[in-house]
């Protein structure tokens, strides 16, 4: 049993903080704690899963409290261990109600129908689940495993394909505040990029296209679109109070995707972009600054283009359009290495154009912040 837990049990030799022996300790020794259950539960939250296992076996009181912590969050399990855990949850109907966060990652396996039915049975009993993360093979999108589930999610991440069936489910979850869609769609040209292992392209019938109703997801504030194009982005953002967004930009649809972000009901505060457009260094800063001058944080990663020192210097004046920008990241391949002094000059120039900047990360990954007299790097 963890040392900290041992002290929670009555020990005839234990003393109070004042140095005296508590009267209760003169009674018959017992493993029952004198602390309220709420305090014990708070202590058990600090224990790791391996530390909780012996606590389960202490006595019935400790078991009842610690089992809630053991099954509170199920995440980072290998597929085999995940299946064993699901079988245990399925075999013990009293356990799924303890689930609050569940992560299932079978992206490197080929789940069978029986396994999906197992997941479905467990989800139907997880009445208090509020965070669900499901990663599956790209070719599989069994949205039916979410049918008739009783929980109200606040956070949802899935690799299921962005189709109407998934949109129908999202429309039944008004409590979601954070949504991450990792699935592919067929209308934004991602298949033109050879390094993406996408499903075979096909023409999607209108009735199967991802489309959210205007009253869906009324509380959504964080949206991450990993592979989605402008159509899905527009469908999710339109009319919703989204303040934090992460999107990809693909060739020929970058401007349309940025336009889609303007359809929300409030101003964006944080924007993260992963660009696959070779022309990104030439247009990203002016296009983002023109649309979202209220941003507080901007993070850009350019994967298919290099950026020169001259381009970074020329980007400085464009930052003057941002009125509240505090954090900026611009990562891209560099055809020429910049010295520390050159990066410091760039950071100084960017700050002169945008005085609200506090932290700057440039292509080499060096983090710059405003020191006492000048801009300083974490490498200093």
N, C-alpha and C positions, 0 to 999 in steps of 0.2 A: 504494500500500500504506500502511496506517496507520503513523504514525511509530513507535508502540510496537512494532509487529510487525517493522519494519525492524531494530531493535536486537537482535532475537532471532536474526538471521542472522549468520553469521561475516563480520566486516568487518576487513580487514587493518589498518585504522587504529584499531580499537576498543581500549580500554584496560580493565584490571581496576579494581576499586574501590580498589586500593592504589596506582594510578597507573602501574603497569608494564604492559607489553604481554604479553598471554597468549601462551604458546608456540604454541598452536594457531593463532593469527592469523598466524604466519609461514608457515603452510602455504599451499597453493594456495587462493585465494578460492573460497568455495562459498556457496550459499544454504541449505544445511542448518544447522539450529540445533544448538548444542551443549547445549541444555537438554533434559531428559527430556520425553517425550511428555506425561506427566501435568501438567507445568508449563505446557507450551504449551496444553493443553486448558483449563487454568484461565484463562490469559490470553485465549483466544478467547471464553470465556464473557462477558467484559466488552465485547466488540465488538458494535456494532449490525449489523443485517442488511446495510445498505449498506456497512459497513466490511469485512464478511466476504467480499463478492464478489471484490475484488481479491486477497484472501488465497487464495481458491480457485485462482487462476491462477498462484500463485507457483511451486510445484513439487509433485511427487507427495506428498511428506510433508505439506506444509501443506494440500494438498487433502484428503487422507485425514482429517486432524484437523478442519479447518474445516467440511467437509460435514456432519459430525455436529451441529455447532452450528447450521448453516443450517436443517436439517430437524428439529431438536430440538423446536421449538415453532412451530406454524403457527396464527396467530390474527390477528384484526383485518384480514382481507382482504375487499375488495369481492367480490361474487358472481362477477364476471367473472374477477378475478385468482385467486379460489379455484378456479374450474373449471380454469384454466390450470395451477395448481399440482397439482391432482388428476390431470390428464392427464400431467404430468411424473412424478409418483409412480407412476402406472400403467404408464408406458412404461419405467421403470427399476426393475426388481424389487429392486435393491440399496438403494434409497432409503427405502421404507416402514419397514424395521426401525429406522431412526434416529429415527422419530417417538416422542415422549414425551407431547406435549400437542397436541391438534387441536381447532380451533374452526371449525365450519361454520355460517354464518348465511345462510340463504336465505328468511328470514321475509317479505321484501318481494318475492320472486319466486315463480314457479310452476314448480318443478323438474319435469323430464320423467322418464319411466321410465329412459331411457338414463343420465341423470345419477345417479339412484339406484343403478343397476348399477355405474357408475363408482366411486361412494363405497363400495359394497359390496366391490368388488375391492381397493381400497386398504386398507380396514379389515381384510380377510382376510390382508393381508401385514404389517400393523403389529403385529408380535409383542410389542413392548415398550411399547406405548401404555399410559399410566396415567391420563391425563386426557382426557375427551371431552366436548365441548360441541356440541350439535346443535340449531339453531333452524330450524324449518320453518313453512310456512303452517299456520294453525290447522286447516284442513280436511284436511291430509295427516299421516298417522301411519304411515309405512312401517317398522315395527319389524323387518321381515325383513332390512333392511340390516345388522342386528347379528347375524344368524345365522352360525354357524360362524366367529366371530371368535376369534383365539387369545389375545388380551390379557387381562390381569387389571387391571381399572380400580380406581383409588383415589378418583377424583373423576369424577362423572357429572352432566351437566346436559342436560336435553332438554325440548323443547316438545311432544313426542308426547303424545297423549291418554292419560289415566290409565285404561287398560283392562287386561284380563287378560293380553294379549300382552306388554305392557310389564312387568307383574309377573313373568311367566315369565322374561323376560330378566334382571331384577334378581336373581332367585333363582339365576342361574348366575354371579353376580359377588360372591362372599363377601368380596372384598378392599376393596370400596367403603367409604370412611370419610366421604365427603361427597357428599350427594345433593341435587340441585335439580330439582324437578318443576314445570315451567312450564305444562304442558298442562292442558286443561279436563276437567271431568267433568260428569255430567248430574244429580247427585243433591243439590246443595246450594243451588240457587236463584240462582246467579250471573246467570242469564239475566234476572232481574228488574231488574238494573241496566242502564239504557239505554246507558251509555257503554262497555260491554264488547261487543266484536264476537265473540260466541260462536257456535259451531256451532248449528244448529237443535236445539231440545230434543227428546229422544226417550226412550222407556222402554228402559233397557238391560237385556237379558236377564241373568239371574244368572250364566251361564257367561262373560259378557264383562266382568263387574265386576272392578275392580282389587282384588286380594286377595293378600297375601304370605303364604307359608308361615311357620311359627314358627321355622324354622332359617335363613331367608334373612337376608342382610345382618347377620351377627353382629358386625361391627366398626363399624357405622355410629355416628358420633358427632356429625355435623352434618347437619341436615335443613332445607331451604328449600322451602316449599310456596307457590308464587306465586299459584295460583288454586284450589288444592285445598280441598275441604270436609272435614267431620268424618270421613267414611268413609275417605277416603284417608289422612288424618292418623293416624287410629287404626290403620289397617293397617300403616303404616310405623313408627310409634312403639312399638307394643306389644311389650314384652319386649326392647327393644334399648337399648344404652348411650348414648343420645343426650343430649348435654349442651348443644348449641347449636341453637336452633330459630328459624325465621322463618316465620310463618303469616299468612294473611289471615283476617279475621273478617267474616262477612256477616250481614245481618239474619236473625233467627229461628234462626240456628244458631251464634251466638257462644259460648254456654255449652257447647254440645255439643263444639265444637272445643277449648275450653279443657280440658274433661274428658278429651278424647282425649290431650292432652299428659301426663296423669298416668299413662299406661299404660306408660311406659318403665321400664327396669330400674335407672335411677339418677336422681339429682336433676338438674334443669336448672340450668345455670350462667348461660346467656345466652338471653334471649327477645326477639325483635323481632316486633311486631304492626303490621299495616296494617289499620285498621278502616274498614269501609264501613257500619257501623251508626250511625244518627243518635243513638242513645242511649248511645253509647260513653263519653262523659265522665262519665256518671252511675254506671256500674257497673264500668268496667275496673279501676281501682285496687283496690277491695275484692275483686273476684273473682280477680285475679291474685295479690294478696298472700295471700289465703286458701289458694290452691292451691300457690304456689311461694315460700315464705318464704326458701328457700336461694339465691335468685337473686343473682348478682354484678353483672349488667348487665341493664337493662330499657329497651327502646326502643319507643316507641308513636307511631304516626302516625295521626291521625284525619282522614279525608278528607271526611266528610259531616256534620260537626257543628262548631259553634264552642264555644269554652271561655272562660268569663269569669274575671276575676281572683278573684272570690269562690269559684269552683269550684276553682281552683288552691290557694287558701289552705285550703279545706276538705279537700283531698287530703292535706295534710301529716300529720295524725294517722294516716292509714291506712298511711303508710310505716313506722310503728313495728313492723309485723309482719315486715318484712324484717330478717334478722339479719346478712347479709353484703353487702348492696347497696352497690356502689361507684360505678356509673355509671347515670344515668337520663336518658332523653330523652323529652319529651312535646311533640309537634308537632301543632298544630291551628289552624284558623282562629280568629281572635279578633275578636269584635264590637267590642271597645274596645282601643285601644292602651295597653300598660303602659309606664310610664316605667322608666328604669334603676333608680331607687331602689325602685320597687314590686317589680321582679323580684328585686332584691337581698334585700328583705325576705322574699319567697317562698322564695328559696334558703336563707336563714338558718333559716326555719321548717321547711323540709323536712329540713335537716341536724339540727336539734334533735330531730326525731322519729326520724330515722335517722342516728345519729352516724357510721356507716361510709361515708356518701356522700362522694365525692371530686370528682365532676364532675356538673354538672346543666345540661341544655339545655332551655330553656323555649320556648313557642310562637313567639316572635319570632326564634328561632334563635340567640340570644345564649348563648355558652358561659360557665358559671360554675364557678369552682374555688375551693377554700379557700386564701386567701392567708395572709400572715403574721399579720395581725390580724383580718381579716374576709374575707367572700367577695368575690372579684374577678372581673371579666369580661375576656375577651380583647380587648374593645373599649376597655378603659381605656388 
